[in-house]
Amino acid sequence: QVQLVESGGRLVQAGGSLRLSCAASGRTFRRYAMGWFRQAPGKEREFVATISWSGGSTYYGDSVRGRFTVSRDNAKDTVYLQMNSLKPEDTAVYYCAAGDRWGPREDEYDYWGQGTQVTVSS
């Protein structure tokens, strides 16, 4: 069993940076691939980034590639999403998720956090 709690979301100006954290509780954190997804009001949830359980492989959604970086520190049971050059269209609730394999599909993940709000102003 894995429980996930996101933190770090806040209001920032366009062009700024944020680092989101996802803290995991449980005894199998190191065995899970982790993903980040986001959902804006009135829109479907979309893939942001994913990282393998070892941290050796990553993949990003087209809208964030080159601006966002996902990483993990298994010793701290924490996954991070570093967001740079933020744009107003990045405004959304950001969710972290844990699954058996790393990938961009929602159905690859078994556990989800409750989300953290990121708002980017013009």
HELIX and SHEET records of a PDB file:
HELIX    1   1 PHE A   29  ARG A   31  5                                   3    
HELIX    2   2 ASN A   74  LYS A   76  5                                   3    
HELIX    3   3 PRO A   88  ASP A   90  5                                   3    
HELIX    4   4 GLU A  106  GLU A  108  5                                   3    
SHEET    1   A 4 GLN A   3  SER A   7  0                                        
SHEET    2   A 4 LEU A  18  SER A  25 -1                                        
SHEET    3   A 4 THR A  78  MET A  83 -1                                        
SHEET    4   A 4 PHE A  68  ASP A  73 -1                                        
SHEET    1   B 6 LEU A  11  GLN A  13  0                                        
SHEET    2   B 6 THR A 116  SER A 121  1                                        
SHEET    3   B 6 ALA A  92  GLY A  99 -1                                        
SHEET    4   B 6 ALA A  33  GLN A  39 -1                                        
SHEET    5   B 6 GLU A  46  ILE A  51 -1                                        
SHEET    6   B 6 THR A  58  TYR A  60 -1                                        
SHEET    1   C 4 LEU A  11  GLN A  13  0                                        
SHEET    2   C 4 THR A 116  SER A 121  1                                        
SHEET    3   C 4 ALA A  92  GLY A  99 -1                                        
SHEET    4   C 4 TYR A 109  TRP A 112 -1                                        
END                                                                             
